[in-house]
Amino acid sequence: MALMLSKPKWLIMEITPAQFKQRFKSVATRFSNAEDLQALLQHLDVTQIAAGTRLIARSDLCSTLYLVWDGSLSISFKNGDAEMVLGNVGPGEWMGEVALLDPAPAITCVTAALDTNLLALSHEQFATLRKAHPNAASALLHALSTDMAERLRTYASRARREYRRDAPEVLVGHTEDKLGTIELLRTLMGIAGETP
């Protein structure tokens, strides 16, 4: 059975496990059999949003994983009238893995940069998947966790390079920005204690 995805209103496309594997390789490689991948596809909803549409506003309760089939999402941080774009999420990428596991208010805004088709898995749908198909849920968790771990390693390595580059200044005194960056990294890595 394939997941139905509507692109433009006049074109309907079926997403098969093979197509999903091709689009989301790093997720699909964690699935040891086609039945588990098919179970995941059956729990995904298709969401189509037009360019310029805000998918998530800051402080909205978020509990959904979004996999971008096509199009692009822009992630931004809004403070008053000022908005800073943090990056884009494109085809084969996803966002919302933390919200899937631990629903909470959003700290960023998400807007469709282009007309975008998304595959969505809510926290509730994931709970249903876990009960009905624990191997499929485990494979998805493994893929998402591996991706998060890799990103944390990348951020930590980048912070270490920045620290080494600015080491003399850091040893003499901290600027507010450096203290904020250090605190953010400590929080991301689960390190408790006072900032030096």
C-alpha positions in Angstrom: 0.0 0.0 0.0 1.3 3.5 -0.9 0.8 6.8 0.8 -1.1 9.2 -1.4 0.6 12.6 -1.9 -1.1 15.4 -3.7 1.3 17.7 -5.5 -0.6 20.3 -7.4 -4.3 19.6 -7.1 -4.3 18.0 -10.6 -1.5 15.5 -9.9 -1.8 12.7 -7.3 1.3 10.6 -6.5 1.6 7.5 -4.5 4.6 7.3 -2.2 5.9 3.7 -2.1 8.4 2.3 0.4 11.0 2.4 -2.5 10.3 6.1 -3.1 10.5 6.9 0.6 13.8 5.0 0.8 15.2 7.1 -2.1 14.0 10.4 -0.6 14.8 9.8 3.1 17.9 7.5 2.8 19.2 8.1 6.3 15.8 7.3 7.9 15.0 4.3 5.6 18.3 2.6 6.1 17.4 2.0 9.8 14.4 -0.1 8.7 15.3 -3.8 8.5 12.2 -4.9 6.6 9.6 -3.5 4.2 6.7 -4.2 6.5 8.1 -1.8 9.2 8.7 0.9 6.6 5.1 0.3 5.3 3.8 0.6 8.9 5.5 4.0 9.2 4.1 5.2 5.9 0.6 4.2 7.0 0.9 6.5 10.1 2.1 9.6 8.2 -0.2 12.3 7.1 0.3 14.4 4.0 0.3 18.2 4.5 0.5 20.6 1.6 1.3 24.2 2.3 1.6 27.1 -0.1 4.7 29.4 -0.3 4.6 32.1 2.4 2.3 30.1 4.7 3.4 30.0 8.4 3.4 26.4 9.5 4.5 27.1 13.1 4.6 30.4 15.0 6.8 31.0 18.0 5.1 29.7 21.2 2.7 27.4 19.2 2.6 24.0 20.9 4.7 21.7 18.7 4.3 17.9 18.7 4.9 16.9 15.1 7.8 15.6 13.0 7.7 17.0 9.5 9.6 15.3 6.6 10.0 17.5 3.6 9.0 15.6 0.4 9.4 18.6 -1.9 9.6 22.3 -1.5 11.4 24.1 1.3 10.7 25.3 4.9 12.4 28.4 6.3 13.3 28.3 10.0 13.5 31.7 11.6 13.7 33.4 15.0 11.4 36.4 15.5 12.0 39.1 18.1 9.4 41.9 17.8 9.5 43.1 14.3 13.0 41.7 13.6 13.2 38.2 12.1 16.5 36.3 11.6 16.5 33.3 9.2 18.3 30.4 10.7 18.2 28.1 7.7 16.1 26.1 5.3 14.9 22.5 5.4 14.6 20.9 1.9 13.6 17.7 0.3 14.9 14.6 2.1 15.3 16.6 5.3 13.1 16.9 8.4 12.4 19.0 11.4 10.5 18.6 14.7 12.1 15.4 16.0 12.4 16.9 19.5 8.8 18.0 19.4 7.7 14.5 18.4 9.3 13.1 21.5 8.6 16.0 23.9 5.9 18.4 22.8 6.5 21.9 23.8 6.0 25.5 22.7 8.1 26.4 19.6 11.1 28.8 20.0 11.3 29.4 16.2 9.0 30.1 13.4 8.6 27.8 10.4 7.3 29.2 7.1 7.0 27.5 3.6 9.7 29.2 1.5 8.2 27.4 -1.6 5.0 25.3 -2.2 5.8 22.3 0.0 4.6 18.8 0.5 5.3 17.4 3.9 4.9 14.0 5.6 3.7 14.6 9.1 3.9 12.3 12.2 2.3 13.7 15.3 3.2 12.7 18.9 -0.2 10.9 19.1 0.4 9.0 15.8 3.9 8.1 17.0 2.4 6.6 20.2 0.0 4.5 18.1 2.9 3.4 15.9 4.9 2.4 19.0 2.1 0.2 20.2 1.1 -1.4 16.9 4.6 -1.6 15.3 7.3 -1.3 17.9 10.1 -2.2 15.5 9.0 0.5 13.1 8.9 3.1 15.9 12.3 1.9 17.1 13.8 2.2 13.7 12.5 5.7 13.3 13.8 6.7 16.8 17.2 5.3 15.9 17.4 7.3 12.7 16.3 10.5 14.4 18.6 10.0 17.4 21.6 9.3 15.2 21.0 12.5 13.2 20.6 14.5 16.4 23.8 13.1 17.8 25.7 13.9 14.6 24.5 17.5 14.7 25.6 17.8 18.4 29.0 16.5 17.5 29.2 19.0 14.7 28.2 21.9 16.9 30.6 20.9 19.6 33.5 20.6 17.2 32.7 24.0 15.7 32.5 25.5 19.2 35.9 23.9 20.1 37.4 25.5 17.0 36.0 28.9 17.8 37.2 28.6 21.4 40.7 27.7 20.3 40.8 30.5 17.8 39.7 33.0 20.5 41.4 31.3 23.4 43.6 34.3 24.6 40.5 36.6 24.7 38.4 33.9 26.4 41.0 33.4 29.1 41.2 37.2 29.8 37.4 37.8 29.9 34.1 36.8 28.5 31.9 39.0 26.3 28.1 38.7 26.7 27.9 36.9 23.4 30.5 34.3 24.4 28.7 33.6 27.7 25.5 33.1 25.8 27.1 30.8 23.4 28.8 28.8 26.1 25.5 28.6 28.0 23.6 27.4 24.9 26.2 24.7 24.2 26.1 23.6 27.9 22.3 23.3 27.7 22.4 21.4 24.4 24.9 18.9 25.8 23.1 18.6 29.2 26.0 20.0 31.2 24.9 21.6 34.5 26.7 24.2 36.6 27.8 27.8 36.5 29.2 29.3 33.4 32.9 30.2 34.0 
